[in-house]
Amino acid sequence: MNIAHPRLQSLYSFWHAKTAGVRLPARSAFLAEEFAPWMGHIAIADVELSPLRFRFSLFGTAFVYVNNTDMTGRYIDEAMPEAIRAAILDDYSRCTESAAPLYVHRQSVNREWTSIHRLLLPCAENGDRVDKIIVGLYTEGGRTEFITDLP
């Protein structure tokens, strides 16, 4: 997978290592402290089926910065700004339906002077049906980049 951001490439490698012997790793295969290198740049979305919906159980500070709000405990379709809702829902739906990682690099809508690098990593407690998505997010360019950890 071609991922243009080095920290997201390392997050992908970390996730991929957890797939050993299974199609998709379970979220429970990851210890909270293992996310330390990406602290603040991680969100976790719970995947609900029938209808397909996504609710954030974790929304890191980089996500709050980009979206101007904390969406922990909230659904994308109810809380995400209308200007970006359709694109975000499409990304999460594609990741869920394909059961494959998805990397996106696009211009930020909320912060027009920066671009967003986002990596969606599907997880499945049963190894097959996506029930959680781990998301990494970094900004680039413009007046300031949001980085919560040291290089």
Backbone as a chain_set.jsonl record, in Angstrom:
{"seq": "MNIAHPRLQSLYSFWHAKTAGVRLPARSAFLAEEFAPWMGHIAIADVELSPLRFRFSLFGTAFVYVNNTDMTGRYIDEAMPEAIRAAILDDYSRCTESAAPLYVHRQSVNREWTSIHRLLLPCAENGDRVDKIIVGLYTEGGRTEFITDLP", "coords": {"N": [[0.847, -1.169, 0.0], [0.617, 2.171, -0.9], [1.498, 4.753, 0.996], [1.713, 8.051, 1.676], [2.484, 9.495, 3.939], [4.871, 9.328, 6.499], [4.404, 8.643, 9.253], [1.892, 7.539, 9.175], [2.43, 5.426, 7.51], [3.989, 3.891, 9.236], [2.032, 3.302, 11.142], [0.317, 1.741, 9.589], [2.042, -0.452, 9.092], [2.307, -1.426, 11.695], [-0.402, -2.178, 12.222], [-0.677, -4.096, 10.163], [1.119, -6.082, 11.0], [-0.334, -7.213, 13.026], [-2.125, -8.774, 11.687], [-1.226, -11.303, 11.309], [-1.866, -14.56, 10.579], [-4.617, -14.138, 10.516], [-7.371, -12.742, 8.665], [-8.277, -10.119, 9.237], [-7.258, -8.078, 11.943], [-8.396, -8.216, 15.359], [-9.807, -5.548, 17.255], [-9.283, -5.826, 19.908], [-6.805, -6.998, 19.892], [-4.945, -5.068, 20.044], [-3.102, -3.215, 22.318], [-3.715, -0.417, 24.389], [-1.459, 1.152, 25.091], [0.242, 0.566, 23.018], [-0.356, 2.307, 21.019], [1.003, 4.6, 21.514], [3.048, 5.913, 19.859], [1.466, 7.28, 18.066], [-0.214, 8.879, 19.473], [-2.963, 10.97, 20.06], [-3.427, 11.257, 17.39], [-5.147, 9.345, 16.61], [-8.28, 7.814, 15.976], [-11.158, 5.877, 16.814], [-13.66, 4.121, 15.286], [-16.786, 2.701, 15.805], [-18.459, 0.192, 14.055], [-21.658, -0.113, 12.894], [-24.218, -2.202, 11.695], [-26.999, -2.462, 9.404], [-29.015, -0.126, 9.74], [-25.965, 0.794, 7.976], [-23.741, 2.446, 9.971], [-21.534, 4.729, 11.671], [-19.894, 5.252, 14.671], [-17.983, 7.215, 16.821], [-15.816, 5.962, 19.197], [-13.513, 6.817, 20.184], [-11.796, 9.833, 19.756], [-9.251, 11.452, 18.691], [-7.027, 14.243, 19.565], [-5.969, 15.505, 17.275], [-7.977, 15.058, 15.432], [-10.041, 16.491, 16.61], [-8.986, 19.049, 16.345], [-8.957, 19.372, 13.508], [-11.671, 19.094, 12.896], [-12.967, 20.909, 14.491], [-14.463, 20.176, 16.702], [-15.234, 17.817, 19.307], [-15.966, 14.572, 18.658], [-16.382, 12.263, 20.083], [-18.283, 9.486, 20.968], [-20.276, 10.134, 19.222], [-22.206, 9.936, 16.148], [-21.089, 9.789, 12.749], [-22.878, 10.533, 10.691], [-24.601, 12.238, 11.994], [-23.117, 14.196, 13.295], [-20.875, 15.118, 11.866], [-19.657, 17.863, 9.956], [-21.71, 19.163, 7.347], [-20.471, 19.829, 4.917], [-18.394, 18.019, 4.56], [-19.378, 15.552, 5.15], [-20.498, 13.547, 3.329], [-18.24, 12.673, 1.843], [-16.608, 11.666, 3.891], [-18.254, 9.646, 4.987], [-18.382, 8.012, 2.731], [-15.7, 7.136, 2.545], [-15.423, 5.648, 4.974], [-17.409, 3.736, 4.572], [-16.44, 2.429, 2.263], [-14.078, 1.305, 3.294], [-15.177, -0.441, 5.172], [-16.849, -2.15, 3.61], [-15.032, -3.246, 1.762], [-13.295, -4.409, 3.475], [-10.67, -3.676, 3.78], [-7.64, -1.765, 4.215], [-7.634, 1.824, 3.848], [-6.221, 4.596, 2.389], [-6.171, 8.09, 2.38], [-5.499, 11.201, 0.937], [-6.19, 14.476, 1.033], [-7.384, 17.828, 0.391], [-8.144, 19.851, 3.18], [-11.392, 20.675, 4.274], [-12.354, 22.171, 6.404], [-10.095, 23.5, 7.249], [-8.741, 25.287, 5.154], [-6.139, 25.882, 4.465], [-4.548, 23.698, 4.762], [-3.659, 20.244, 4.215], [-4.986, 16.913, 4.526], [-3.918, 13.824, 5.744], [-5.126, 10.654, 5.912], [-5.675, 7.48, 7.32], [-7.46, 4.559, 7.201], [-8.098, 1.7, 9.031], [-9.329, -1.44, 9.02], [-10.902, -3.511, 11.493], [-11.775, -6.661, 12.96], [-13.543, -8.514, 15.166], [-14.238, -11.18, 14.823], [-12.458, -11.822, 12.883], [-13.247, -11.464, 10.282], [-15.727, -9.944, 9.587], [-16.021, -6.517, 9.478], [-15.941, -4.59, 12.368], [-14.92, -2.492, 13.74], [-13.067, 0.49, 13.095], [-9.864, 1.627, 12.963], [-8.451, 4.757, 12.89], [-6.009, 6.848, 11.544], [-4.694, 10.162, 11.553], [-3.098, 12.92, 10.088], [-2.011, 16.278, 9.595], [-0.895, 18.548, 7.015], [1.15, 21.146, 5.758], [0.408, 24.65, 5.106], [-0.3, 27.114, 7.648], [0.319, 25.854, 10.066], [1.22, 22.63, 11.238], [-0.502, 20.019, 12.815], [0.806, 18.405, 15.414], [1.141, 16.142, 17.948], [3.041, 14.666, 19.174], [6.558, 14.026, 19.708], [9.11, 14.237, 17.171]], "CA": [[0.0, 0.0, 0.0], [1.394, 3.397, -1.017], [1.052, 5.738, 1.982], [2.668, 9.15, 1.522], [2.892, 10.079, 5.22], [5.69, 8.316, 7.192], [3.814, 8.166, 10.51], [0.783, 6.655, 8.819], [3.055, 4.199, 7.0], [4.368, 3.075, 10.403], [0.779, 2.807, 11.728], [-0.113, 0.64, 8.721], [2.926, -1.604, 9.357], [1.906, -1.923, 13.013], [-1.683, -2.874, 12.013], [-0.44, -5.271, 9.313], [1.772, -7.107, 11.823], [-1.383, -7.849, 13.842], [-2.947, -9.65, 10.836], [-0.582, -12.619, 11.206], [-2.739, -15.709, 10.8], [-6.033, -13.785, 10.369], [-7.634, -11.781, 7.58], [-8.314, -8.806, 9.88], [-7.019, -8.183, 13.386], [-9.438, -7.731, 16.267], [-9.408, -4.347, 17.986], [-8.766, -6.293, 21.199], [-5.421, -7.431, 19.713], [-4.113, -3.89, 20.231], [-3.087, -2.632, 23.651], [-3.766, 1.046, 24.327], [-0.114, 1.723, 25.142], [0.914, 0.36, 21.736], [-0.673, 3.444, 20.162], [1.761, 5.77, 21.989], [3.703, 6.7, 18.804], [0.46, 8.03, 17.291], [-1.125, 9.466, 20.45], [-3.628, 12.187, 19.611], [-3.678, 11.157, 15.953], [-5.941, 8.125, 16.435], [-9.711, 7.741, 16.294], [-11.713, 4.541, 16.621], [-15.08, 4.17, 14.943], [-17.546, 1.461, 15.907], [-19.248, -0.026, 12.838], [-22.979, -0.709, 13.118], [-24.844, -2.645, 10.453], [-28.471, -2.446, 9.283], [-28.25, 0.432, 8.618], [-24.541, 1.013, 8.173], [-23.452, 3.708, 10.663], [-20.231, 4.783, 12.324], [-19.895, 6.071, 15.889], [-16.632, 7.308, 17.366], [-15.593, 5.644, 20.604], [-12.315, 7.595, 20.512], [-11.611, 10.902, 18.774], [-8.017, 12.093, 19.142], [-6.944, 15.698, 19.519], [-5.762, 15.958, 15.887], [-9.304, 15.032, 14.81], [-10.77, 17.63, 17.184], [-8.389, 20.225, 15.704], [-9.393, 19.452, 12.115], [-13.131, 19.171, 12.805], [-13.456, 21.971, 15.382], [-15.362, 19.623, 17.713], [-14.954, 16.458, 19.775], [-17.067, 13.713, 18.242], [-16.411, 11.03, 20.864], [-19.631, 9.046, 21.289], [-21.231, 10.648, 18.237], [-22.255, 9.317, 14.827], [-20.634, 10.63, 11.648], [-24.002, 11.08, 9.93], [-25.297, 13.245, 12.802], [-22.247, 15.218, 13.877], [-19.858, 15.629, 10.95], [-20.144, 19.0, 9.171], [-22.334, 18.771, 6.079], [-19.546, 20.041, 3.803], [-17.493, 16.872, 4.38], [-20.048, 14.325, 5.607], [-20.635, 12.527, 2.28], [-16.917, 12.114, 1.526], [-16.156, 10.877, 5.046], [-19.08, 8.427, 5.025], [-17.956, 7.161, 1.616], [-14.428, 6.502, 2.92], [-15.673, 4.641, 6.01], [-18.191, 2.66, 3.939], [-15.528, 1.682, 1.39], [-13.194, 0.518, 4.157], [-15.985, -1.51, 5.778], [-17.321, -3.099, 2.588], [-13.894, -3.946, 1.16], [-12.517, -5.017, 4.567], [-9.274, -3.395, 3.433], [-7.204, -0.423, 4.594], [-7.868, 2.894, 2.88], [-5.427, 5.795, 2.626], [-6.713, 9.246, 1.679], [-4.802, 12.479, 1.098], [-7.016, 15.477, 0.367], [-7.445, 19.169, 0.962], [-9.084, 19.997, 4.281], [-12.513, 21.593, 4.052], [-12.436, 23.054, 7.569], [-8.849, 24.256, 7.356], [-8.399, 25.354, 3.732], [-4.705, 26.075, 4.295], [-3.807, 22.475, 5.063], [-4.198, 19.0, 3.667], [-5.203, 15.848, 5.495], [-3.522, 12.444, 5.46], [-5.962, 9.823, 6.781], [-5.557, 6.046, 7.076], [-8.516, 3.782, 7.851], [-7.648, 0.319, 9.201], [-10.46, -2.23, 9.515], [-10.686, -4.555, 12.499], [-12.916, -7.577, 13.063], [-13.395, -9.419, 16.308], [-14.314, -12.552, 14.315], [-11.446, -11.979, 11.853], [-13.794, -11.331, 8.932], [-16.686, -8.845, 9.419], [-15.49, -5.297, 10.085], [-16.771, -4.049, 13.448], [-14.264, -1.273, 14.207], [-12.072, 1.051, 12.191], [-8.854, 2.473, 13.588], [-8.153, 5.809, 11.924], [-4.897, 7.743, 11.838], [-4.837, 11.421, 10.832], [-2.063, 13.941, 10.206], [-2.179, 17.419, 8.702], [0.331, 18.95, 6.327], [1.145, 22.41, 5.042], [-0.289, 25.797, 5.646], [0.271, 27.888, 8.755], [0.852, 24.991, 11.119], [0.836, 21.229, 11.217], [-0.889, 19.592, 14.155], [1.586, 17.238, 15.844], [1.089, 16.082, 19.407], [4.155, 13.898, 19.716], [7.862, 14.469, 19.241], [9.603, 13.504, 15.993]], "C": [[0.898, 1.239, 0.0], [0.806, 4.473, -0.1], [2.118, 6.831, 2.034], [3.148, 9.76, 2.84], [3.65, 9.028, 6.048], [5.075, 7.793, 8.493], [2.618, 7.253, 10.239], [1.304, 5.363, 8.203], [3.453, 3.301, 8.169], [3.124, 2.533, 11.11], [0.246, 1.632, 10.911], [0.732, -0.613, 8.992], [2.587, -2.252, 10.69], [0.614, -2.732, 12.901], [-1.452, -4.174, 11.243], [0.223, -6.413, 10.092], [0.748, -7.863, 12.671], [-2.271, -8.775, 13.005], [-2.362, -11.057, 10.718], [-1.566, -13.728, 11.562], [-4.224, -15.414, 10.69], [-6.182, -12.793, 9.218], [-7.593, -10.351, 8.109], [-8.043, -8.978, 11.371], [-8.242, -7.696, 14.171], [-8.927, -6.467, 16.941], [-8.788, -4.749, 19.32], [-7.328, -6.815, 21.106], [-4.431, -6.292, 19.952], [-4.224, -3.406, 21.678], [-3.044, -1.113, 23.513], [-2.371, 1.655, 24.283], [0.667, 1.517, 23.835], [0.658, 1.507, 20.755], [0.114, 4.7, 20.546], [2.445, 6.555, 20.863], [2.742, 7.588, 18.004], [-0.55, 8.723, 18.212], [-1.668, 10.805, 19.947], [-4.025, 12.154, 18.141], [-4.516, 9.929, 15.598], [-7.399, 8.4, 16.786], [-10.121, 6.288, 16.112], [-13.204, 4.701, 16.389], [-15.677, 2.778, 15.089], [-18.422, 1.369, 14.66], [-20.543, -0.726, 13.22], [-23.576, -1.063, 11.763], [-26.359, -2.495, 10.541], [-29.146, -1.359, 10.078], [-26.782, 0.647, 9.002], [-24.326, 2.407, 8.77], [-22.126, 3.587, 11.39], [-20.301, 5.749, 13.497], [-18.498, 6.04, 16.478], [-16.613, 6.964, 18.849], [-14.337, 6.347, 21.114], [-12.126, 8.605, 19.39], [-10.432, 11.741, 19.24], [-7.979, 13.59, 18.915], [-6.665, 16.243, 18.119], [-7.094, 16.003, 15.149], [-10.151, 16.205, 15.317], [-10.289, 18.916, 16.517], [-8.931, 20.421, 14.289], [-10.896, 19.701, 12.009], [-13.768, 20.239, 13.695], [-14.445, 21.467, 16.43], [-14.888, 18.228, 18.113], [-16.168, 15.597, 19.444], [-17.088, 12.374, 18.974], [-17.848, 10.709, 21.257], [-20.687, 9.467, 20.275], [-21.114, 9.91, 16.901], [-21.796, 10.305, 13.761], [-21.819, 11.302, 10.961], [-24.785, 12.143, 10.695], [-24.403, 14.427, 13.176], [-21.223, 15.822, 12.919], [-20.426, 16.8, 10.151], [-20.62, 18.564, 7.784], [-21.374, 18.862, 4.899], [-18.648, 18.835, 3.535], [-18.15, 15.529, 4.68], [-20.075, 13.227, 4.541], [-19.296, 11.871, 1.957], [-16.412, 11.226, 2.653], [-16.933, 9.563, 5.123], [-18.691, 7.473, 3.906], [-16.657, 6.431, 1.953], [-14.642, 5.378, 3.93], [-16.461, 3.46, 5.445], [-17.303, 1.803, 3.052], [-14.605, 0.786, 2.199], [-13.945, -0.679, 4.737], [-16.351, -2.568, 4.747], [-16.187, -3.882, 1.946], [-13.096, -4.736, 2.192], [-11.019, -4.867, 4.292], [-8.915, -1.983, 3.894], [-7.46, 0.578, 3.461], [-7.049, 4.102, 3.308], [-5.987, 6.921, 1.768], [-5.84, 10.457, 1.978], [-5.6, 13.498, 0.312], [-6.935, 16.803, 1.088], [-8.473, 19.196, 2.084], [-10.177, 20.994, 3.902], [-12.57, 22.616, 5.179], [-11.216, 23.958, 7.718], [-8.261, 24.332, 5.953], [-6.908, 25.514, 3.468], [-3.886, 24.829, 4.596], [-4.429, 21.285, 4.347], [-4.194, 17.935, 4.756], [-4.664, 14.533, 4.938], [-4.325, 11.585, 6.432], [-5.831, 8.374, 6.337], [-6.624, 5.333, 7.89], [-8.094, 2.317, 7.851], [-8.78, -0.517, 9.796], [-10.035, -3.292, 10.525], [-11.954, -5.4, 12.589], [-12.662, -8.549, 14.197], [-13.429, -10.876, 15.854], [-13.316, -12.807, 13.189], [-11.938, -11.729, 10.44], [-14.702, -10.109, 8.748], [-16.197, -7.623, 10.183], [-16.457, -4.781, 11.148], [-16.176, -2.784, 14.07], [-13.294, -0.817, 13.124], [-11.151, 1.934, 13.021], [-8.439, 3.485, 12.52], [-6.977, 6.641, 12.423], [-5.036, 9.0, 10.997], [-3.684, 12.363, 11.149], [-2.366, 15.05, 9.217], [-0.834, 17.779, 8.101], [0.117, 20.314, 5.685], [0.447, 23.529, 5.768], [0.451, 26.449, 6.792], [0.913, 27.01, 9.817], [0.394, 23.564, 10.88], [0.51, 20.842, 12.64], [-0.126, 18.315, 14.482], [1.603, 17.249, 17.365], [2.265, 15.337, 20.01], [5.467, 14.418, 19.137], [8.316, 13.643, 18.06], [10.437, 12.299, 16.358]], "O": [[1.826, 1.342, 0.803], [-0.253, 5.032, -0.386], [3.27, 6.577, 2.387], [4.144, 10.484, 2.843], [3.12, 7.941, 6.278], [5.214, 6.609, 8.801], [2.366, 6.309, 10.988], [0.683, 4.312, 8.359], [3.275, 2.085, 8.104], [3.153, 1.416, 11.627], [-0.222, 0.643, 11.473], [0.19, -1.712, 9.107], [2.578, -3.478, 10.808], [0.534, -3.845, 13.422], [-1.966, -5.226, 11.623], [-0.085, -7.582, 9.86], [0.955, -9.033, 12.994], [-3.095, -9.496, 13.568], [-2.966, -11.917, 10.078], [-2.036, -13.821, 12.696], [-5.033, -16.339, 10.762], [-5.234, -12.099, 8.851], [-6.962, -9.478, 7.515], [-8.543, -9.917, 11.99], [-9.014, -6.866, 13.691], [-7.725, -6.335, 17.172], [-7.871, -4.087, 19.806], [-6.696, -7.05, 22.135], [-3.226, -6.521, 20.051], [-5.327, -3.215, 22.191], [-2.397, -0.59, 22.606], [-2.129, 2.582, 23.511], [1.644, 2.221, 23.58], [1.381, 1.655, 19.77], [-0.096, 5.759, 19.954], [2.425, 7.785, 20.909], [3.17, 8.535, 17.344], [-1.629, 9.111, 17.764], [-0.916, 11.656, 19.472], [-4.866, 12.939, 17.702], [-4.586, 9.526, 14.437], [-7.711, 9.107, 17.745], [-9.5, 5.553, 15.344], [-13.913, 5.326, 17.178], [-15.142, 1.802, 14.564], [-19.049, 2.349, 14.26], [-20.521, -1.81, 13.803], [-23.449, -0.305, 10.801], [-26.923, -2.411, 11.632], [-29.824, -1.68, 11.054], [-26.42, 0.677, 10.178], [-24.68, 3.416, 8.16], [-21.657, 2.488, 11.685], [-20.707, 6.902, 13.35], [-17.897, 4.975, 16.619], [-17.302, 7.59, 19.655], [-14.124, 6.46, 22.321], [-12.277, 8.274, 18.214], [-10.584, 12.63, 20.078], [-8.79, 14.14, 18.171], [-7.094, 17.354, 17.808], [-7.317, 16.892, 14.327], [-10.883, 16.83, 14.551], [-11.097, 19.774, 16.164], [-9.321, 21.53, 13.923], [-11.344, 20.438, 11.129], [-14.981, 20.442, 13.648], [-15.196, 22.265, 16.991], [-14.218, 17.546, 17.338], [-17.274, 15.874, 19.908], [-17.753, 11.441, 18.524], [-18.548, 11.555, 21.813], [-21.87, 9.181, 20.457], [-20.073, 9.341, 16.572], [-22.073, 11.501, 13.849], [-21.777, 12.499, 10.678], [-25.563, 12.881, 10.09], [-24.895, 15.541, 13.354], [-20.752, 16.936, 13.149], [-21.574, 16.735, 9.71], [-20.01, 17.711, 7.139], [-21.456, 18.054, 3.974], [-18.189, 18.645, 2.408], [-17.536, 14.481, 4.482], [-19.71, 12.087, 4.828], [-19.221, 10.651, 1.812], [-15.854, 10.157, 2.405], [-16.345, 8.497, 5.303], [-18.671, 6.258, 4.106], [-16.527, 5.238, 1.677], [-14.107, 4.282, 3.765], [-16.203, 2.312, 5.806], [-17.4, 0.576, 3.084], [-14.374, -0.365, 1.83], [-13.417, -1.79, 4.787], [-16.177, -3.761, 4.996], [-16.355, -5.057, 1.619], [-12.318, -5.622, 1.839], [-10.223, -5.775, 4.53], [-9.778, -1.107, 3.956], [-7.497, 0.218, 2.284], [-7.162, 4.576, 4.439], [-6.246, 6.736, 0.579], [-5.485, 10.709, 3.13], [-5.691, 13.417, -0.913], [-6.485, 16.892, 2.23], [-9.555, 18.625, 1.949], [-9.908, 22.024, 3.285], [-12.807, 23.798, 4.933], [-11.314, 25.059, 8.258], [-7.387, 23.542, 5.598], [-6.462, 25.299, 2.342], [-2.66, 24.897, 4.675], [-5.587, 21.329, 3.929], [-3.494, 18.046, 5.763], [-4.932, 14.182, 3.789], [-4.219, 11.763, 7.645], [-5.869, 8.069, 5.145], [-6.69, 5.478, 9.11], [-7.772, 1.756, 6.803], [-9.149, -0.322, 10.954], [-8.96, -3.883, 10.423], [-13.057, -4.92, 12.33], [-11.691, -9.306, 14.186], [-12.738, -11.72, 16.425], [-13.318, -13.887, 12.598], [-11.152, -11.772, 9.494], [-14.47, -9.312, 7.839], [-15.983, -7.685, 11.393], [-17.637, -4.562, 10.874], [-16.846, -2.088, 14.833], [-12.775, -1.618, 12.348], [-11.597, 2.864, 13.693], [-8.116, 3.115, 11.391], [-6.953, 7.081, 13.573], [-5.455, 8.922, 9.842], [-3.337, 12.579, 12.31], [-2.908, 14.806, 8.139], [0.219, 17.378, 8.596], [-0.95, 20.602, 5.141], [-0.036, 23.374, 6.889], [1.673, 26.35, 6.897], [1.933, 27.378, 10.4], [-0.704, 23.331, 10.373], [1.175, 21.288, 13.574], [-0.383, 17.265, 13.894], [2.019, 18.223, 17.992], [2.467, 15.371, 21.223], [5.46, 15.177, 18.167], [7.952, 12.473, 17.946], [10.917, 11.589, 15.475]]}, "num_chains": 1, "name": "protein.A"}
